[in-house]
Amino acid sequence: MRKFLPAPVMGLVSFILYLANTVLCFVQLLPVAFLKLIIPIKPWRVFTSRLLYGFVNNWIFVNNLIMDLPGKIRWDIQGLEGLKKDRWYLIIPNHQTWVDSMVIPAVFFRKIPFPKFFMKKELIWVPLLGFSWWALDYPFMKRYSEDTLKKKPYLKGKDIEITRKACEKFRDIPITIVNFIEGTRFTAEKRERQKVPFNNLLRPKAGGVALVLSALGSRLHYILNMTIVYPGGEKDFRTFLCGNIREIRVRIEKIPVTVELLGDYFNDPAYRKWFQEWLNGVWMRKDALLEELLHKEDTERN
């Protein structure tokens, strides 16, 4: 379709289609979510949850179709072998752009459980959206600032306990958690401010990963270290809508969740130091891989 329409028009068409698909999904979700809320019987909630996941999978499927309208994207993906829908995963991708939120569900579509994000507990009160996130079993967490803990030391550890309770529903239901552990999108300016030893990444925040490991523990089978590259320079969402992102490269490293990865990050200084060093090592490998993939881009251009 891109060859028949100017890029700005194609971008507007794509945006309208994505919006329409999202509104349609939302309209389907609400009545089923309401029925799930008013009938607190476990078999019924399991049944309604499956219906809701079906709506969301249809939403992803249609999004994937819309993604190809401006012109077929060339996907270069490695590392999907051996993934299963009946296992628990934690995805830690690098974060460069809002396009990442489209790439992640597209890459893992129907290969692993529907990816979900840990969300602040306060977001459950967002009109309509908070209710939808609850219905889709997004885990809500409560975090206390250092200042709050100093004033109210009795709250120490409560955030972990709240998160663990939020994850109890996943004891028998496989789940995938996505955690952007850099905390924000990568830019060269942010990298300079942080003074990190990476060329293409920001500093990883170990506490978020440790919180997920503490909450889900040995139920997690793998950490999926996901590396995303957009060859060609520009990669903002507007560029994506207009069809100017023609190739996306993805590499997935499967890291088994072993006993040594499970410790008390918030109360054991020795484990915390070890875990931070381990995660920095993972990030060093990711940075080297990004360099390799970017070098591959330069080689192909020449």
Phi, psi and omega in degrees: 000331184302325184290345180262347185232143173298153184305314180298321179292319178298321177297319179294317178300314180299315180300316180296319180293317177298317180297315180298318179297320180292317179296318179299315178299316181298318179297323178290323184294316193303308182297321179292320177299320179296317177297324177296323182290316189277347178241088186278053178251128189305310180300323179293318181292326175295317180297312181293326177298320179296322176298315181296318178297326177297319177298317182291322177296323175296322178299315179295318180301314180292320176303320179295324177293316180298324182302329183269355182299314181293346184147138185301125176278136175272117180261128175242095188239134174225139175112009181275352184298137173084358178285144183223153182279353181252026179236166181258135183223153169237120180261128176238090180270158165287154188231112182244332191200162175295342178299333178307323183291342174270325184291316186301305178296330179293317182294319187261011184305120178060020176252331178221171176303150181309123182295135179230160181247140166296135183234149176297139185300330181296336183288347178295341181268002175294126183308131177066308182296315179301321178295319179294318178298320176298314182298327180273009176064033171294133179283126179261139183231156178240124178243137178252137179288163179298323179297318179296319181292327177293321180283327183229075185299339180292348179276352182301127180090348181294324181297322178295317182295319178298317180293320177300316180296323178296334183267358182300327180295344182264010180299323181243002182241114179302146184215152171240125177254134175254130181226110174279092192282354172284341176086343181199169179287144181288135166218157179298324179296316179295322178298318179295320180295322181281341182054052182271158179273024181246152177269331189231012185221160171261174182294130178284139179263107187291331185301321181295316178295317180299324180295318178295316179298321179292322184285319185260337174054224186289355176292331179291131177270314184218148162265126180259104179279100189259125179246125184242132178230136176247096180298146174105003175094264188298139184212022179284170187293326178297317177300320179296313181299323182281355178084021182265002169262106188262342181216143177226126180251134183224134173234135183236120176257123180269116180251112180298140176274100182262172182300323184294338178281347184259110179209181181265085185300325188272348181231355182242099184302322182294315178294320180300316179296316179298316184293320177298318179294320178298314181293322176299324177295318176300319182289328176295319177296319179296318181296319178296322179293320176300316177300317180297315181292324177290324177294323177300321178298314181296320180298318182292326179293324181281000000 
